[in-house]
Every structure is written in structure tokens, then in C-alpha cells.
Amino acid sequence: MNDNTAPRPTPAPRTDRTRIRRHADRAVPERIEEFLLAGHTVHVACVDGGEPRLIPFLYHYEAGHIFVHGSPGNATLRLIVDGRPVAVAVTRLVDLIASKSASMHTANYRSVVAYGRGSQITDIAEKRRILDAMTERYFPGRHVGADYDAAADEDLAKMGLVDIAIDEASAKMRDGGPQGDHDADPAHPGSAFVRPV
């Protein structure tokens, strides 16, 4: 976390914007951190001049903070460091679910939608710490110095790193197999199955 950001409590639903409406039984707020720690891609959205912007990033997550990085020329990174509201989404597709009914095709998934605000991290030591932790998360067991060379200070100085402090979040998931009216009936034509992704 950067020096201007105090530790935050675990993200949780706090207002109506993070209330799960459709399939509310799939809401799992207690698993927000688990899903954020397990995800691989975060989609970051904001509004600029009345127009929506959305871009996917690799990311690192720590205690209520999502860190994204890229070139200082990245338009989205430049926008979100000014403290404007941002929305982020992390989704992991687990299985594809085929049904004997067209409308019952679906998927098993884990997802988090969160809201917060971004700020820029400029401290070289903090950038290094976060990026080393991110590398370890994506490549468990790889360590700087043993498996790859450390980033040069000048490279870290040129790189943009943004801390998105999460204000609130919601998590949702689906598990299980096909649930169409005829999916369990072997006499009904068609097929129903679970296909892991």
C-alpha cells in the first residue's frame, strides 16, 4: 500500500450498488478476498468525459487494495490516478454447463465486482515489493535473484503503478450441474453435461 493509504477492512457489500439482485442465493460476500486472491485478470472501468473506458490488467491484491501496472502512456492508468470512482471485476470461469433446454445452458463461475478509487504509487521500493509479490503470485516458487533478474530502478521509475483502494465489493458464484427440466431424464432427447474449462 502506498504511504497515503491507510489499511482498509475486508471489502464487503455496503450499499445498494453491491447488493446481488438476480440469483441472490449465489451471493457469497465471505469469499470476496478468496476470489480476489485467486483471480488472474481484473477489468477496470471508469468514465472520462462522459464516455466509458474499460481495460483488462494482470493485478496484485492485498487487504482491500488492487494494484495494476503498465506503461505511463496507458490512458486508463493516467485517468484513474486522480481519485475518480472506478469499478473493477474479477471473474473465473470454472465449468460450462450444457442442458437439454436452450435457456438452461450456463456456467459455474466465481466473480467479484468492486468499487473504489485509484492513486499513483511512485516509491521505487514499494513498486518493487508489489511487483515481486505479483510475480510470486502468478509464478509460485520463482524468486528474484534466483530465477530472474531484479527490475532496474530506472525501469520501475518509468512504470505506472496504481493502487485501487476498494470501498465496497460483492461476490457471486455458481456450482453444480445442469438444472433443466429434462436434464436428469435419460429418455428425453438431447444431452446435458458439465465441461470443465
N, C-alpha and C positions, 0 to 999 in steps of 0.2 A: 504494500500500500504506500502511496506517496505521503510526504510529510503533512500535507494539508487535509488528509482524510483520516478521521478517527475510525476505529473499528466499529463495525455495524453488527447488529444482531442478525441471526439467520434470516434470510429472506422469507417472507410469508405473505399470504393474501392479507391486504389491509383495507382495501376499498372495493367498490363495486366493479372496478375495471379488472380485477383479478378473480372475480367470482366465476366459477365454472358453471355455465348455464346448460349447455347440451351435454347429456350424459354426466350429470353432476356426480353420479355414483363412481365415476372414474377419477375424480379429484383425489390427489394424494399429496397434500401440502407438506407432509412429513418427509417426503422423498425429494424435495427440491434440491437440496445440496448434493445428494447422491447422484441425481441425474446430471447436474451441472459438472460434477467431478468426472463423470463417465463419458460426457459428450466429446465430439471431435470438431464440430463446426457450429459457430454461432452466426446467426443472421442479425445484423444491426440495422435498425431503421430510424430515420429522423425526417423532419420536414425542413426544407430550405426554400425560402421564398414562395411558400405555398405549394411546393412540389415535393412529393415523397421521394426519398432516397433509401435504397436497401442494398447491402453488400454482405457477402459471407466472409468470415475470417476463421482461421485457426485461433484458439484462445487459451488462456490460462484462467483458472478460477481459484480464488482464496477468500473464504469468510466474507461473503457478501459483495465481492468485487470480481468483475470480469475484465481481464486485460486483453487488449487486442493491439497488434502492432503492424507496421508496414512502412512504406516509403513516406517521407514527409510530404510528397506530392499527392498522396492519396486524398481525394476530395472529401470522402466521408470522414476520415480521421481528422482533417482540418476543421470540419464542421462541428464534430461532437466534443471538441475540447473546450467549447465556450460555455458549457453548462446547460445547454438546451436539453429538453426532455428527449430521451431515446427509448426505443423498445427493442428488446432482444428476444430471440427464440433459439432454443437448442432442441433438436429432435433426433431421436434414434429410432429407426425402423427396425423391428425385430423379426416379424413374420408377415408374409402376405397370406390372407385368408380367402380361399375360393369357396363359393357357395353354389348350391343348385338354383338359387334365386339371384337374379341380376342385382337387385337392390341390396343384397346382404353381403356382397364382396366387401372386404375391409382389410384392416391390418392390425397387428399388435405393435405397439409403439410406447415410447417414453418421451415426454415433452415437457419443456418449461418455457413459459412466457414471462418476461420480467420487464420492469420499467425502472429507469434511473437516469443519471446524468454523468457525463464524462468530464475528465480533467486530464491534462497532459502530465506525463512523468518525464522529467529532464535529468534527474540524478543518475549518473552513469552506474554507480554501484547498485542502485535499486533496479535499473534496467537489466543489468547483468544477472542479478538474483532471480528476477521474474522469468527471464528468458531461459536461464539454466533450469529452473523448476519446470517450465513449459516443455523443454526438450526431454527432461526425465519423464514427464507425464506421457508424452507421445511415444517415447522410446525407452521404456523401463530398462534400467541396468546400464544405460550409456552415461558416461560421466565425462565432464570437461577435463581435459588434460590427459586422460587415459584413452578415450575413444575418439575425441575430436579436439581441435584447437579452440581455445577461448576466442570469443569475439574481440576484436581490437577496439580500444576506447573510441577511436575516431569513427568506426562503423556504428557503434552504439550511439554516439553523439548525433549521427545523421539520421538514425532510425526514429520513426514516430512510435511512441507507446502511450496508449490511452487507458486509463483506469475508469471503468464504468461502475460507479457505486450504485448498487441495486437498492431501490426504495421499497419495492414490493414485487412479489412473484407468485405464480401459481404453477402447479404441476399436474399432469394428467397422464393416464396410461390405459392401455387395453391389454388384456391377456385372454387366452382361451382360443377355442376352435370355432368352426362355422356354427352359426346360430340361426340359419334359415329354417323355415317351417318344415322342409322336407330333407334337410341335410343328414339327418340320422336314419332316414328310411332307405335301406338298400334297394327296395323295389321301385323307388322313384327314379326316373331317368336323370342322367347328369352325374356330376362328380362334385365332391366337396372335400377340401383338404387344407392343410397348413403347410406353407413353404417357407422355411427359414431364409432370411435374407443374407 
